[in-house]
């Protein structure tokens, strides 16, 4: 059966399985065993199971999503159902996490609830599945090629650096010894400061925290080594899936995967060198963009081809919307913008059947809006205007980033400079694919080709348009502008072209695959710059032997909620290695503005500035400002570099005690009640 043909007509697909069929017993037993293993790791023996986050995520997200995909009639076989079900499974867990985060439930309680909900949804949705549509199979040579490129990609992910945020916050949430709650206590600002300072309802970090509680070994290192591999595998499957959906044959899925890896291996991250795919493979927005976006868009195309009812479209849209809401709200806006332009393009070009198609896509979009509004109403973390001082500080930070001399400057509405790296805007592969995608608008239109063209148009309008860039910066922040390029649907342009030409009765020859490989090779000149920060990026998130010694002593000495003062590399690693300690100033002044409760931004910025002042005191003795910082925030421990001149003064000041030191770092205990201000003068 061809993928381009509807395997079922109308809104009443044929059912093929009966409740309690023998074929379902083995998967159910395996799933129950996974759930039991996860529960043991959550309650009885935390951090005792190798790769423990994998069975947890399989039961909590993979299983319910798989069953829902089959129930709704979207998928085309087990692997396709698992992929399409990922946003659906995340959507199922979003209300569970909303309750857990609102009532400050522990990671163990939330994890148990997620496992129970996952099993219940799997049993309910799996009772009456829809017969899977045929999925085109790859030939032997193509399978060999896919295995080869997959192994190369996995090796690259394994050896590359990582973004630290997600696994650090996940370990922060997952403290095994005392059931660390999903909302942290901060001695300086009160009880309502989230443990993971992004969105209060970031489902991805909550799931990661519960999974980290199960996983054995050093949690930060384990997640850094293992999690990117898992996400990388799923991302490759997702890219291949949408390539096949658009091109309708496996070879176009392979082409999409090849282009994807080439583009991300050579695409810089933000305004500095670094490979976007490898260095950000564990980040939440990467998960949404490289995994959820392709499967959501592919599910829409498949649902349109198979004539699913409006109700099914609405359910898929609602659950997918909650799945995106649980990762980052910005993904909602980007997906909605792309869907909106898609509808307009279908109407303007009068695509055959555009009225019905547009109505279904609008229904899907409205369901996503409902999920977005619900998530924004429940969340209390996000961009906050703050005070004039906070805004002025942000302007200073932006000005300080100007030394990137190879960047071009755009001004936002306040006349502040915004930097965009030229390789992001003008690299050869990106330009070629943008031109090809826009040309899709003038060939014979189909819903899938217009979708790809609309996504490219969305990126151009919002990321590279001098009129729109200031609005994007003011609304979403500078980092979101740089990360817009992740959404450019470069891999899917050629498969969409294949579908367009096939619609005209013209078959693209297989030799076109080699042409695409040549285009992908145009990325080679950018690879050297992309890998210049390889060792630095990898080592920054791994504690050296000297720091491991400091963390071990601090973990043994500190009590829960003790405040620790650190900067530089220790400040980045401390939440993951000693999660029971409350660290003062983690994100920096600019980061605080975007990651703190809206009504308390000024307090957070003041705290960050105090720590910044403490560590810029290097080169002179302890002073009154240091005394004020230690006493105002009830600091219990300080991590100092041994080359800091103040290290030699510790023994001379009452209230300071050297607990440990090596050739690089020192750990100092602080008794604020014994400190005398005149000794700091």
Helices and strands as residue ranges (DSSP letters): H 23-39, I 40-44, H 52-57, I 58-63, H 64-72, H 78-102, H 107-125, G 126-128, H 140-159, H 165-173, E 183-186, E 190-194, H 203-214, H 219-247, H 250-266, E 268-269, E 272-275, H 276-279, H 284-286, I 287-292, H 293-305, H 310-325, H 330-349, H 354-378, H 388-400, G 401-403, E 407-411, E 417-421, H 422-426, H 428-439, G 440-442, H 447-463, H 466-476, H 478-483, G 484-487, G 490-492, H 493-503, H 512-521, H 524-530, H 534-540, H 545-557, E 563-565, H 568-577, E 582-584, H 588-595, G 598-600, H 601-615, H 624-632, E 635-641, G 645-652, E 656-661, E 665-670, G 677-680
